[in-house]
Amino acid sequence: MRFLAEQWCADRDTIALLRGVERRRTYRLIQRWRDEFAMVNSTPLIPKSADRVVTVVWPRPSVAAIALGHPVSPWSPSLDNVAHKLAVARVRAALCGLQAGVWVPERTLLREAAIAAGNRPGVIRLDASLDGDRARFPRRHVHDGRYLYRGQWLSVEVELTLKRPSRQRVAATMLRAYKAMHAGDGLLYLYRGNRIGNALKRAIADLKTAGSLPTPFDIRLRDLDAVIERRSLELPAASVTTTGKEPHS
C-alpha cells in the first residue's frame, strides 16, 4: 500500500508486475482491498493517448496518511492527471519492484520542496492534484522521482508528450530540470516515441552549443516502453543515447 500512496495510483497491470501474479489474481486482490478492507478506490478510465480502458487504483486518504506518515488531502484520478502518474508508477515498478531505498517518489520531492519554500505540512494542501501542489509554492522544478542506479542517483523525468513543443522551450525546460537536480545526480529522461526522443536529443545539442551545460554533463535518454519491457536501463546500443561523461550504458 505504501507504493500506491507514494505514487498516488497505479493500474492493474502495474500491480500485477509488483506482486508477480497473473491479471485474474490481481483483479481479485484489488476487489479485496476495495470491498473487504476499504483500503482503496478503483475506477475504469481511458487515459489520454491510451487506446483501452485501464483500472486505476488509489488508496483512500486515511490509508495513504498511515502509509506516508503525514496527513494528505483527498486525491482522485482524472483524464488530465492520470496518464503521467500511471507511467511513472509503471517505471518504478519495472525498475525497482518493491525494493526499498532505491526510489524517491515525486510525492516526497514535492513535500520537501514545499517545506524548503517555507510552507509547513498541514498548512498547505501538499497532496492534492499535481497542478495544485505546484500552484501552492514557488515554482521550483520537481522531478518525477529519483532512482539509485549503480550507486548513483538519477533525477527522473518521464515524457509522454511535449508540453512546450517549440525547440527553444524544450531546451529551456530541460535546462530547468538539470539545474533542479540534487548535487551529484544525473538526469534521466524516459520518453515515449521517436518524436519526443528526437526533440530531447536536439535540446541537448542546442544546450551544448550554447554553453549552457557544464563539462562534463550527465543527461541520459531512454525509451520508456523499452525500459519497462526489459525492466532495465541497459538497452541495446541503438536504443540508447549517451551524452556528456562516459560510460552510461
C-alpha positions as CSV (number, residue, x, y, z in Angstrom):
1,M,0.0,0.0,0.0
2,R,2.9,2.3,0.5
3,F,3.8,2.1,-3.2
4,L,0.3,3.2,-4.1
5,A,0.4,6.1,-1.6
6,E,3.8,7.3,-2.8
7,Q,2.9,7.1,-6.4
8,W,-0.7,8.4,-5.9
9,C,-2.1,5.5,-8.0
10,A,-1.3,2.5,-10.2
11,D,-3.2,0.5,-12.8
12,R,-3.9,-3.2,-12.6
13,D,-1.0,-4.2,-14.8
14,T,1.4,-2.4,-12.6
15,I,0.1,-4.1,-9.5
16,A,0.4,-7.4,-11.3
17,L,4.0,-6.5,-12.1
18,L,4.7,-5.6,-8.5
19,R,3.0,-8.7,-7.0
20,G,4.3,-11.1,-9.6
21,V,0.8,-12.6,-10.2
22,E,-1.5,-13.0,-13.2
23,R,-4.1,-10.5,-14.1
24,R,-7.1,-12.5,-12.8
25,R,-5.5,-12.8,-9.3
26,T,-4.6,-9.1,-9.4
27,Y,-8.3,-8.3,-10.0
28,R,-9.4,-10.4,-7.0
29,L,-6.7,-8.7,-4.9
30,I,-8.0,-5.3,-5.8
31,Q,-11.5,-6.4,-5.1
32,R,-10.5,-7.4,-1.6
33,W,-8.6,-4.2,-0.9
34,R,-11.6,-2.2,-2.0
35,D,-14.6,-4.2,-0.9
36,E,-13.4,-6.2,2.2
37,F,-10.8,-3.9,3.7
38,A,-12.0,-0.5,2.4
39,M,-8.4,0.5,1.7
40,V,-8.6,1.7,-1.9
41,N,-10.8,3.1,-4.5
42,S,-10.8,2.0,-8.2
43,T,-12.3,3.1,-11.4
44,P,-12.1,2.3,-15.1
45,L,-10.6,5.2,-17.2
46,I,-9.2,5.7,-20.7
47,P,-6.2,7.9,-20.1
48,K,-5.2,10.5,-22.7
49,S,-3.4,8.9,-25.7
50,A,-4.5,5.4,-24.5
51,D,-6.4,3.0,-26.7
52,R,-8.1,1.0,-24.0
53,V,-9.8,1.2,-20.6
54,V,-7.5,0.7,-17.6
55,T,-8.4,0.0,-14.0
56,V,-6.9,2.8,-11.9
57,V,-6.4,2.0,-8.2
58,W,-5.6,4.6,-5.5
59,P,-5.6,4.5,-1.7
60,R,-8.1,6.2,0.5
61,P,-6.8,9.4,2.2
62,S,-6.7,7.8,5.7
63,V,-4.8,4.8,4.3
64,A,-2.4,7.0,2.4
65,A,-1.8,9.1,5.5
66,I,-0.8,6.0,7.5
67,A,1.5,4.7,4.7
68,L,3.2,8.1,4.3
69,G,3.3,9.1,7.9
70,H,1.7,12.5,7.5
71,P,-1.8,13.9,6.6
72,V,-2.8,14.0,3.0
73,S,-5.6,15.8,1.1
74,P,-8.1,13.9,-0.9
75,W,-7.0,13.0,-4.4
76,S,-8.7,11.2,-7.3
77,P,-7.6,10.4,-10.9
78,S,-8.9,12.4,-13.8
79,L,-8.3,12.2,-17.6
80,D,-5.9,15.1,-17.2
81,N,-3.6,13.8,-14.5
82,V,-3.7,10.0,-14.6
83,A,-1.7,9.0,-17.7
84,H,1.6,10.5,-16.4
85,K,1.1,9.2,-12.9
86,L,0.4,5.7,-14.2
87,A,3.5,5.8,-16.4
88,V,5.8,6.9,-13.6
89,A,4.3,4.2,-11.3
90,R,5.0,1.6,-14.0
91,V,8.6,2.7,-14.5
92,R,9.2,2.4,-10.7
93,A,7.6,-1.0,-10.6
94,A,9.7,-2.2,-13.6
95,L,13.0,-0.9,-12.3
96,C,12.6,-1.3,-8.5
97,G,9.7,-3.6,-7.8
98,L,9.0,-3.2,-4.0
99,Q,12.7,-2.8,-3.2
100,A,13.2,0.0,-0.5
101,G,15.8,2.7,-0.7
102,V,16.3,2.9,-4.4
103,W,13.5,5.3,-5.4
104,V,12.4,8.6,-4.0
105,P,8.8,9.4,-5.3
106,E,7.7,12.7,-6.6
107,R,5.2,13.0,-3.7
108,T,8.2,13.1,-1.3
109,L,10.1,15.6,-3.5
110,L,7.0,17.9,-3.7
111,R,6.7,17.8,0.1
112,E,10.4,18.6,0.5
113,A,10.2,21.4,-2.0
114,A,7.2,22.9,-0.1
115,I,9.0,22.7,3.2
116,A,12.1,24.3,1.7
117,A,9.9,27.1,0.4
118,G,8.8,27.8,3.9
119,N,5.4,26.0,3.9
120,R,4.5,23.9,6.9
121,P,2.9,20.5,6.2
122,G,-0.8,20.7,7.1
123,V,-1.0,24.4,6.3
124,I,-0.9,24.0,2.6
125,R,-2.6,21.1,0.7
126,L,0.6,19.2,-0.2
127,D,-1.1,16.2,-1.6
128,A,-3.9,17.4,-3.9
129,S,-3.5,17.2,-7.6
130,L,-0.1,17.7,-9.1
131,D,-1.0,21.1,-10.6
132,G,-2.5,22.1,-7.3
133,D,0.7,21.2,-5.4
134,R,2.9,23.3,-7.8
135,A,0.5,26.2,-7.6
136,R,0.8,26.5,-3.8
137,F,4.6,27.2,-3.5
138,P,7.2,28.9,-5.6
139,R,7.7,27.2,-8.9
140,R,10.9,25.2,-8.4
141,H,11.1,22.3,-10.8
142,V,10.2,19.0,-9.1
143,H,11.3,15.8,-10.8
144,D,9.1,12.7,-11.3
145,G,11.3,10.7,-8.9
146,R,14.9,9.8,-8.1
147,Y,16.3,6.4,-8.9
148,L,19.5,4.8,-7.5
149,Y,21.3,3.2,-10.4
150,R,24.7,1.5,-10.0
151,G,25.5,3.6,-6.9
152,Q,24.4,7.0,-8.4
153,W,21.2,8.8,-8.0
154,L,19.4,9.9,-11.2
155,S,16.7,12.5,-11.3
156,V,13.9,11.1,-13.4
157,E,11.8,12.8,-16.0
158,V,9.0,10.8,-17.7
159,E,7.9,12.5,-21.0
160,L,4.7,11.3,-22.7
161,T,4.0,14.5,-24.6
162,L,5.8,17.7,-25.4
163,K,4.1,20.2,-23.2
164,R,6.1,23.0,-24.7
165,P,6.7,21.9,-28.3
166,S,8.9,24.6,-29.6
167,R,12.6,23.8,-29.9
168,Q,13.6,26.7,-27.6
169,R,11.1,25.8,-25.0
170,V,12.1,22.1,-24.9
171,A,15.7,23.2,-24.3
172,A,14.7,25.7,-21.6
173,T,12.6,23.0,-19.8
174,M,15.5,20.6,-20.0
175,L,17.9,23.1,-18.6
176,R,15.5,23.9,-15.8
177,A,15.3,20.2,-14.9
178,Y,19.0,19.9,-15.0
179,K,19.6,22.8,-12.7
180,A,17.0,21.5,-10.2
181,M,18.9,18.2,-9.6
182,H,20.3,17.3,-6.3
183,A,24.1,17.7,-6.2
184,G,25.8,14.7,-7.8
185,D,22.7,13.4,-9.6
186,G,22.5,12.6,-13.3
187,L,19.4,13.4,-15.3
188,L,17.4,10.5,-16.8
189,Y,14.7,11.2,-19.4
190,L,12.3,8.3,-20.2
191,Y,10.4,9.3,-23.3
192,R,7.6,7.7,-25.4
193,G,8.0,7.8,-29.1
194,N,10.7,8.9,-31.6
195,R,9.2,12.4,-31.9
196,I,9.9,13.1,-28.2
197,G,13.2,11.3,-28.2
198,N,14.4,13.4,-31.2
199,A,13.3,16.6,-29.6
200,L,15.2,15.8,-26.5
201,K,18.4,15.0,-28.5
202,R,18.1,18.3,-30.3
203,A,17.6,20.1,-26.9
204,I,20.9,18.6,-25.6
205,A,22.7,19.6,-28.8
206,D,21.3,23.2,-28.5
207,L,22.3,23.5,-24.8
208,K,25.7,22.1,-25.5
209,T,26.3,24.5,-28.4
210,A,25.1,27.5,-26.3
211,G,27.5,26.5,-23.5
212,S,24.6,26.1,-21.1
213,L,25.7,22.7,-19.7
214,P,28.7,22.1,-17.6
215,T,31.6,19.9,-18.9
216,P,31.1,17.0,-18.4
217,F,27.4,16.8,-18.1
218,D,25.2,13.8,-17.3
219,I,21.9,13.5,-19.3
220,R,20.7,10.1,-20.3
221,L,17.8,9.3,-22.7
222,R,16.0,6.0,-22.7
223,D,12.9,4.8,-24.5
224,L,10.2,4.5,-21.9
225,D,8.4,1.4,-23.2
226,A,11.7,-0.5,-23.8
227,V,12.8,0.2,-20.2
228,I,9.5,-1.1,-18.9
229,E,9.6,-4.2,-21.1
230,R,13.2,-5.1,-20.2
231,R,12.9,-3.8,-16.6
232,S,16.3,-2.2,-17.0
233,L,18.1,0.9,-18.2
234,E,20.5,-1.3,-20.1
235,L,19.2,-1.3,-23.6
236,P,20.7,-2.3,-27.0
237,A,23.1,0.3,-28.2
238,A,20.7,1.6,-31.0
239,S,18.1,2.4,-28.3
240,V,20.4,4.4,-26.0
241,T,21.6,8.0,-26.2
242,T,24.6,8.9,-24.0
243,T,25.9,12.4,-23.7
244,G,28.5,14.1,-21.6
245,K,30.6,11.8,-19.5
246,E,31.0,8.1,-20.1
247,P,30.2,5.4,-19.5
248,H,26.4,5.5,-19.2
249,S,25.1,2.2,-20.6
